[in-house]
Amino acid sequence: MSVSHELRNPISCLLGSLTLALQEDLPKPVIELIKTSKMCGDLLLQLINNILDSGKAEIGTLEVQPTSTHLRDLLYKVWAISRELLRDKGISGYVRIDKSLPSRIMIDAYRLNQILLNLIGNAIKFTRQGSITVQVKWLKDQTKVTDESFLPLPYESDDIEEGIFERDQNLISYHNGREELLGTNAFVLSPRNLASVEREEKGILKIIVQDTGCGMSQQSLLKLFQKFSQV
C-alpha cells in the first residue's frame, strides 16, 4: 500500500499542477507543451496503475467497485488522451456511440477507464496508417453475456450494424490534428452535451475497439491472456 501511494502521489500532484497551468492565460505554444506533458503524465500514471493492479490480481485482492458513472463523460476523458496519441501518429480516430446509451450506468469507472486506455493505446501503437474506431453499444434488457453478445465479429462485415446507430451519426472524426463532424446530425463528444434523459433499465455495455493495424495470426491469438507473452 505504501509503495502505491509513494508512486501515485507525486504524479497526481504533477498532473494537478499541469491542469491548473492550463487555466492560465499563456501563449498557445506553451499551452500545447503543457497539454503534451499532461498526456504523458496520464499515460505514466496508467502504466503504474497497471503494474500495481497486476500484482493485486495475482494474489486475488483486485477489487471491482461499481458506482453510478456518467458514461459519456468518461468516454470524453479517455478520448481526450487518445486523440493526442492519434495526432502524434497522423492517423484518424472515430467514436460511434449507440443513441440509446443510458446517461449513467452502474460500473467501475476506474476499471473501465483502465481497460479502454489499454485497448485504444495498444491499437494506436500497432497501427501505422489508417484509423482507430471505437464503438460503444447498449444491449438493452440483456443481463447475461453470451456468445451472441459478441456478434457481429470484427471485420465480419464491412457494413455498420444498422439499427444500433444510424450511419454517419453519433460520430467524431479526428483527422490531421482537428476534429471533423461527419453527417448532418453528428453527435459531438464534448462536455457541453453530455446530459441525456435519466431512466432505469438493465443491459450490457458493449465496447468494440477496431484498428487497421497488422492484426494477429490464429496461432498468436492462442497466447492471449497468458503471462509474459508477446507477439
Short mmCIF file of the C-alpha atoms (twelve columns), coordinates in Angstrom:
data_MODEL
# 
_entry.id   MODEL 
# 
loop_
_atom_site.group_PDB 
_atom_site.id 
_atom_site.type_symbol 
_atom_site.label_atom_id 
_atom_site.label_alt_id 
_atom_site.label_comp_id 
_atom_site.label_asym_id 
_atom_site.label_seq_id 
_atom_site.Cartn_x 
_atom_site.Cartn_y 
_atom_site.Cartn_z 
_atom_site.pdbx_PDB_model_num 
ATOM 1   C CA . MET A 1   0.000   0.000   0.000   1 
ATOM 2   C CA . SER A 2   2.811   2.430   0.897   1 
ATOM 3   C CA . VAL A 3   4.533   1.717   -2.425  1 
ATOM 4   C CA . SER A 4   1.278   2.520   -4.205  1 
ATOM 5   C CA . HIS A 5   0.998   5.912   -2.512  1 
ATOM 6   C CA . GLU A 6   4.679   6.706   -2.999  1 
ATOM 7   C CA . LEU A 7   4.370   6.132   -6.746  1 
ATOM 8   C CA . ARG A 8   0.961   7.684   -7.359  1 
ATOM 9   C CA . ASN A 9   1.040   10.785  -5.149  1 
ATOM 10  C CA . PRO A 10  3.895   12.681  -6.877  1 
ATOM 11  C CA . ILE A 11  2.395   12.048  -10.313 1 
ATOM 12  C CA . SER A 12  -1.078  13.079  -9.144  1 
ATOM 13  C CA . CYS A 13  0.362   16.332  -7.764  1 
ATOM 14  C CA . LEU A 14  2.186   16.928  -11.049 1 
ATOM 15  C CA . LEU A 15  -0.970  16.340  -13.088 1 
ATOM 16  C CA . GLY A 16  -2.917  18.665  -10.810 1 
ATOM 17  C CA . SER A 17  -0.370  21.434  -11.320 1 
ATOM 18  C CA . LEU A 18  -0.467  20.957  -15.098 1 
ATOM 19  C CA . THR A 19  -4.270  21.138  -15.054 1 
ATOM 20  C CA . LEU A 20  -4.124  24.431  -13.142 1 
ATOM 21  C CA . ALA A 21  -1.479  25.753  -15.537 1 
ATOM 22  C CA . LEU A 22  -3.822  25.134  -18.473 1 
ATOM 23  C CA . GLN A 23  -6.294  27.581  -16.908 1 
ATOM 24  C CA . GLU A 24  -3.787  30.418  -17.088 1 
ATOM 25  C CA . ASP A 25  -3.557  32.921  -19.938 1 
ATOM 26  C CA . LEU A 26  -0.482  31.507  -21.656 1 
ATOM 27  C CA . PRO A 27  0.844   31.623  -25.220 1 
ATOM 28  C CA . LYS A 28  -0.563  28.885  -27.450 1 
ATOM 29  C CA . PRO A 29  2.824   27.101  -27.946 1 
ATOM 30  C CA . VAL A 30  3.225   26.889  -24.150 1 
ATOM 31  C CA . ILE A 31  -0.298  25.515  -23.751 1 
ATOM 32  C CA . GLU A 32  0.440   22.805  -26.316 1 
ATOM 33  C CA . LEU A 33  3.606   21.841  -24.437 1 
ATOM 34  C CA . ILE A 34  1.653   21.620  -21.164 1 
ATOM 35  C CA . LYS A 35  -1.052  19.504  -22.826 1 
ATOM 36  C CA . THR A 36  1.601   17.112  -24.130 1 
ATOM 37  C CA . SER A 37  3.217   16.923  -20.690 1 
ATOM 38  C CA . LYS A 38  -0.135  16.199  -19.060 1 
ATOM 39  C CA . MET A 39  -0.883  13.472  -21.604 1 
ATOM 40  C CA . CYS A 40  2.479   11.830  -20.876 1 
ATOM 41  C CA . GLY A 41  1.774   12.091  -17.146 1 
ATOM 42  C CA . ASP A 42  -1.649  10.484  -17.579 1 
ATOM 43  C CA . LEU A 43  -0.104  7.608   -19.519 1 
ATOM 44  C CA . LEU A 44  2.658   7.182   -16.927 1 
ATOM 45  C CA . LEU A 45  0.064   7.027   -14.135 1 
ATOM 46  C CA . GLN A 46  -1.882  4.491   -16.155 1 
ATOM 47  C CA . LEU A 47  1.238   2.349   -16.563 1 
ATOM 48  C CA . ILE A 48  1.960   2.472   -12.823 1 
ATOM 49  C CA . ASN A 49  -1.649  1.533   -12.058 1 
ATOM 50  C CA . ASN A 50  -1.390  -1.440  -14.432 1 
ATOM 51  C CA . ILE A 51  1.765   -2.693  -12.715 1 
ATOM 52  C CA . LEU A 52  0.299   -2.330  -9.228  1 
ATOM 53  C CA . ASP A 53  -3.019  -3.914  -10.213 1 
ATOM 54  C CA . SER A 54  -1.363  -6.887  -11.890 1 
ATOM 55  C CA . GLY A 55  0.237   -7.708  -8.545  1 
ATOM 56  C CA . LYS A 56  -3.147  -7.441  -6.806  1 
ATOM 57  C CA . ALA A 57  -4.737  -9.710  -9.411  1 
ATOM 58  C CA . GLU A 58  -2.126  -12.408 -8.851  1 
ATOM 59  C CA . ILE A 59  -2.819  -12.586 -5.134  1 
ATOM 60  C CA . GLY A 60  -6.603  -12.245 -5.538  1 
ATOM 61  C CA . THR A 61  -7.030  -8.814  -3.939  1 
ATOM 62  C CA . LEU A 62  -8.054  -6.840  -7.043  1 
ATOM 63  C CA . GLU A 63  -11.318 -5.052  -6.241  1 
ATOM 64  C CA . VAL A 64  -14.161 -4.034  -8.536  1 
ATOM 65  C CA . GLN A 65  -16.374 -1.278  -7.136  1 
ATOM 66  C CA . PRO A 66  -19.371 -0.332  -9.326  1 
ATOM 67  C CA . THR A 67  -20.671 3.212   -8.881  1 
ATOM 68  C CA . SER A 68  -23.114 5.415   -10.768 1 
ATOM 69  C CA . THR A 69  -20.961 6.567   -13.686 1 
ATOM 70  C CA . HIS A 70  -21.650 9.269   -16.260 1 
ATOM 71  C CA . LEU A 71  -20.564 7.215   -19.239 1 
ATOM 72  C CA . ARG A 72  -20.208 9.896   -21.908 1 
ATOM 73  C CA . ASP A 73  -18.147 12.000  -19.523 1 
ATOM 74  C CA . LEU A 74  -15.809 9.050   -19.000 1 
ATOM 75  C CA . LEU A 75  -15.597 8.443   -22.755 1 
ATOM 76  C CA . TYR A 76  -14.774 12.082  -23.358 1 
ATOM 77  C CA . LYS A 77  -11.878 11.995  -20.907 1 
ATOM 78  C CA . VAL A 78  -10.484 8.783   -22.424 1 
ATOM 79  C CA . TRP A 79  -10.776 10.179  -25.922 1 
ATOM 80  C CA . ALA A 80  -9.100  13.452  -24.919 1 
ATOM 81  C CA . ILE A 81  -5.970  11.432  -24.130 1 
ATOM 82  C CA . SER A 82  -6.309  9.110   -27.117 1 
ATOM 83  C CA . ARG A 83  -6.681  11.851  -29.708 1 
ATOM 84  C CA . GLU A 84  -3.311  13.309  -28.725 1 
ATOM 85  C CA . LEU A 85  -1.731  9.921   -29.446 1 
ATOM 86  C CA . LEU A 86  -3.625  9.764   -32.751 1 
ATOM 87  C CA . ARG A 87  -2.380  13.195  -33.723 1 
ATOM 88  C CA . ASP A 88  1.218   12.243  -32.994 1 
ATOM 89  C CA . LYS A 89  0.938   9.234   -35.323 1 
ATOM 90  C CA . GLY A 90  -1.061  11.052  -38.006 1 
ATOM 91  C CA . ILE A 91  -3.909  8.535   -38.089 1 
ATOM 92  C CA . SER A 92  -7.660  9.089   -37.888 1 
ATOM 93  C CA . GLY A 93  -9.856  8.218   -34.933 1 
ATOM 94  C CA . TYR A 94  -13.601 7.644   -34.765 1 
ATOM 95  C CA . VAL A 95  -16.047 7.209   -31.902 1 
ATOM 96  C CA . ARG A 96  -19.506 5.788   -32.593 1 
ATOM 97  C CA . ILE A 97  -22.000 5.865   -29.727 1 
ATOM 98  C CA . ASP A 98  -25.286 3.993   -29.507 1 
ATOM 99  C CA . LYS A 99  -28.034 6.622   -29.263 1 
ATOM 100 C CA . SER A 100 -29.875 4.520   -26.670 1 
ATOM 101 C CA . LEU A 101 -26.882 4.511   -24.311 1 
ATOM 102 C CA . PRO A 102 -28.048 5.485   -20.779 1 
ATOM 103 C CA . SER A 103 -26.528 8.640   -19.340 1 
ATOM 104 C CA . ARG A 104 -25.406 6.764   -16.214 1 
ATOM 105 C CA . ILE A 105 -24.722 3.114   -15.531 1 
ATOM 106 C CA . MET A 106 -23.513 1.163   -12.510 1 
ATOM 107 C CA . ILE A 107 -19.940 0.238   -13.385 1 
ATOM 108 C CA . ASP A 108 -16.422 0.528   -12.015 1 
ATOM 109 C CA . ALA A 109 -15.383 3.731   -13.803 1 
ATOM 110 C CA . TYR A 110 -11.730 3.331   -12.851 1 
ATOM 111 C CA . ARG A 111 -11.504 -0.188  -14.301 1 
ATOM 112 C CA . LEU A 112 -13.374 0.791   -17.465 1 
ATOM 113 C CA . ASN A 113 -11.075 3.773   -17.946 1 
ATOM 114 C CA . GLN A 114 -8.084  1.484   -17.432 1 
ATOM 115 C CA . ILE A 115 -9.334  -1.095  -19.953 1 
ATOM 116 C CA . LEU A 116 -10.176 1.492   -22.617 1 
ATOM 117 C CA . LEU A 117 -6.830  3.277   -22.376 1 
ATOM 118 C CA . ASN A 118 -5.011  -0.054  -22.654 1 
ATOM 119 C CA . LEU A 119 -7.033  -1.249  -25.657 1 
ATOM 120 C CA . ILE A 120 -7.016  2.053   -27.538 1 
ATOM 121 C CA . GLY A 121 -3.359  2.687   -26.732 1 
ATOM 122 C CA . ASN A 122 -2.446  -0.765  -27.989 1 
ATOM 123 C CA . ALA A 123 -4.464  -0.236  -31.166 1 
ATOM 124 C CA . ILE A 124 -2.699  3.055   -31.839 1 
ATOM 125 C CA . LYS A 125 0.705   1.541   -31.096 1 
ATOM 126 C CA . PHE A 126 0.332   -1.153  -33.752 1 
ATOM 127 C CA . THR A 127 -1.400  0.947   -36.416 1 
ATOM 128 C CA . ARG A 128 0.947   2.671   -38.856 1 
ATOM 129 C CA . GLN A 129 -1.713  4.089   -41.139 1 
ATOM 130 C CA . GLY A 130 -5.485  4.114   -41.429 1 
ATOM 131 C CA . SER A 131 -7.755  4.600   -38.449 1 
ATOM 132 C CA . ILE A 132 -8.914  3.545   -34.984 1 
ATOM 133 C CA . THR A 133 -12.636 3.068   -34.395 1 
ATOM 134 C CA . VAL A 134 -14.323 2.802   -31.008 1 
ATOM 135 C CA . GLN A 135 -17.943 1.630   -30.983 1 
ATOM 136 C CA . VAL A 136 -19.992 1.937   -27.792 1 
ATOM 137 C CA . LYS A 137 -23.267 -0.014  -27.827 1 
ATOM 138 C CA . TRP A 138 -26.037 -0.706  -25.336 1 
ATOM 139 C CA . LEU A 139 -27.645 -4.172  -25.444 1 
ATOM 140 C CA . LYS A 140 -30.919 -3.295  -23.754 1 
ATOM 141 C CA . ASP A 141 -32.711 -5.789  -21.499 1 
ATOM 142 C CA . GLN A 142 -29.798 -8.247  -21.670 1 
ATOM 143 C CA . THR A 143 -28.352 -9.253  -18.324 1 
ATOM 144 C CA . LYS A 144 -26.169 -12.224 -19.244 1 
ATOM 145 C CA . VAL A 145 -23.143 -12.189 -21.526 1 
ATOM 146 C CA . THR A 146 -23.399 -14.967 -24.139 1 
ATOM 147 C CA . ASP A 147 -21.640 -15.814 -27.391 1 
ATOM 148 C CA . GLU A 148 -24.304 -13.804 -29.212 1 
ATOM 149 C CA . SER A 149 -23.276 -10.705 -27.259 1 
ATOM 150 C CA . PHE A 150 -20.036 -10.610 -29.228 1 
ATOM 151 C CA . LEU A 151 -21.714 -10.684 -32.647 1 
ATOM 152 C CA . PRO A 152 -21.106 -9.400  -35.253 1 
ATOM 153 C CA . LEU A 153 -17.440 -10.276 -35.006 1 
ATOM 154 C CA . PRO A 154 -14.915 -7.579  -36.003 1 
ATOM 155 C CA . TYR A 155 -14.436 -7.344  -39.767 1 
ATOM 156 C CA . GLU A 156 -17.175 -9.947  -40.254 1 
ATOM 157 C CA . SER A 157 -18.896 -7.374  -42.438 1 
ATOM 158 C CA . ASP A 158 -17.860 -4.060  -43.926 1 
ATOM 159 C CA . ASP A 159 -21.280 -2.622  -43.100 1 
ATOM 160 C CA . ILE A 160 -22.023 -0.966  -39.790 1 
ATOM 161 C CA . GLU A 161 -24.823 -2.693  -37.948 1 
ATOM 162 C CA . GLU A 162 -27.898 -0.601  -38.738 1 
ATOM 163 C CA . GLY A 163 -30.500 -0.085  -36.030 1 
ATOM 164 C CA . ILE A 164 -27.964 0.370   -33.248 1 
ATOM 165 C CA . PHE A 165 -26.959 3.741   -34.622 1 
ATOM 166 C CA . GLU A 166 -27.523 5.375   -37.971 1 
ATOM 167 C CA . ARG A 167 -24.636 5.528   -40.370 1 
ATOM 168 C CA . ASP A 168 -22.512 8.684   -40.094 1 
ATOM 169 C CA . GLN A 169 -24.284 9.783   -36.924 1 
ATOM 170 C CA . ASN A 170 -23.014 9.917   -33.352 1 
ATOM 171 C CA . LEU A 171 -19.586 10.158  -34.915 1 
ATOM 172 C CA . ILE A 172 -16.391 12.022  -34.197 1 
ATOM 173 C CA . SER A 173 -13.638 12.085  -36.769 1 
ATOM 174 C CA . TYR A 174 -10.185 13.063  -35.607 1 
ATOM 175 C CA . HIS A 175 -8.007  13.694  -38.621 1 
ATOM 176 C CA . ASN A 176 -4.901  15.771  -39.273 1 
ATOM 177 C CA . GLY A 177 -4.925  17.309  -35.818 1 
ATOM 178 C CA . ARG A 178 -8.529  18.515  -35.763 1 
ATOM 179 C CA . GLU A 179 -11.998 17.220  -35.088 1 
ATOM 180 C CA . GLU A 180 -14.367 16.955  -38.038 1 
ATOM 181 C CA . LEU A 181 -18.088 16.235  -37.966 1 
ATOM 182 C CA . LEU A 182 -19.488 13.582  -40.268 1 
ATOM 183 C CA . GLY A 183 -23.174 13.641  -41.148 1 
ATOM 184 C CA . THR A 184 -25.742 16.369  -40.660 1 
ATOM 185 C CA . ASN A 185 -26.877 15.042  -37.289 1 
ATOM 186 C CA . ALA A 186 -23.489 14.081  -35.883 1 
ATOM 187 C CA . PHE A 187 -23.183 13.801  -32.122 1 
ATOM 188 C CA . VAL A 188 -20.138 15.650  -30.813 1 
ATOM 189 C CA . LEU A 189 -18.492 14.108  -27.757 1 
ATOM 190 C CA . SER A 190 -17.790 17.175  -25.646 1 
ATOM 191 C CA . PRO A 191 -18.564 18.421  -22.118 1 
ATOM 192 C CA . ARG A 192 -21.267 20.723  -23.497 1 
ATOM 193 C CA . ASN A 193 -23.676 17.959  -24.483 1 
ATOM 194 C CA . LEU A 194 -23.058 15.126  -22.066 1 
ATOM 195 C CA . ALA A 195 -26.523 15.310  -20.484 1 
ATOM 196 C CA . SER A 196 -29.255 12.891  -21.518 1 
ATOM 197 C CA . VAL A 197 -32.515 11.512  -20.156 1 
ATOM 198 C CA . GLU A 198 -32.232 9.501   -16.941 1 
ATOM 199 C CA . ARG A 199 -34.007 6.129   -16.915 1 
ATOM 200 C CA . GLU A 200 -33.675 2.845   -15.086 1 
ATOM 201 C CA . GLU A 201 -33.090 -0.253  -17.200 1 
ATOM 202 C CA . LYS A 202 -30.864 -3.298  -17.400 1 
ATOM 203 C CA . GLY A 203 -28.490 -4.105  -20.201 1 
ATOM 204 C CA . ILE A 204 -24.961 -4.907  -21.297 1 
ATOM 205 C CA . LEU A 205 -22.371 -2.297  -22.221 1 
ATOM 206 C CA . LYS A 206 -20.570 -3.467  -25.354 1 
ATOM 207 C CA . ILE A 207 -17.412 -1.670  -26.496 1 
ATOM 208 C CA . ILE A 208 -15.554 -2.583  -29.684 1 
ATOM 209 C CA . VAL A 209 -12.082 -1.227  -30.493 1 
ATOM 210 C CA . GLN A 210 -11.073 -1.778  -34.115 1 
ATOM 211 C CA . ASP A 211 -7.938  -0.727  -35.948 1 
ATOM 212 C CA . THR A 212 -6.297  -1.105  -39.333 1 
ATOM 213 C CA . GLY A 213 -3.044  -2.379  -37.860 1 
ATOM 214 C CA . CYS A 214 -1.123  -5.574  -38.516 1 
ATOM 215 C CA . GLY A 215 -3.542  -7.771  -36.557 1 
ATOM 216 C CA . MET A 216 -2.757  -11.175 -35.039 1 
ATOM 217 C CA . SER A 217 -2.471  -14.635 -36.544 1 
ATOM 218 C CA . GLN A 218 -4.592  -17.522 -35.263 1 
ATOM 219 C CA . GLN A 219 -1.526  -19.007 -33.592 1 
ATOM 220 C CA . SER A 220 -0.732  -15.685 -31.909 1 
ATOM 221 C CA . LEU A 221 -4.271  -15.477 -30.554 1 
ATOM 222 C CA . LEU A 222 -3.582  -18.611 -28.502 1 
ATOM 223 C CA . LYS A 223 -1.057  -16.606 -26.469 1 
ATOM 224 C CA . LEU A 224 -3.654  -14.085 -25.332 1 
ATOM 225 C CA . PHE A 225 -4.213  -13.802 -21.556 1 
ATOM 226 C CA . GLN A 226 -1.037  -15.754 -20.784 1 
ATOM 227 C CA . LYS A 227 1.662   -14.384 -18.516 1 
ATOM 228 C CA . PHE A 228 4.773   -12.823 -20.058 1 
ATOM 229 C CA . SER A 229 3.606   -13.467 -23.629 1 
ATOM 230 C CA . GLN A 230 4.008   -11.088 -26.541 1 
ATOM 231 C CA . VAL A 231 3.767   -11.416 -30.306 1 
# 
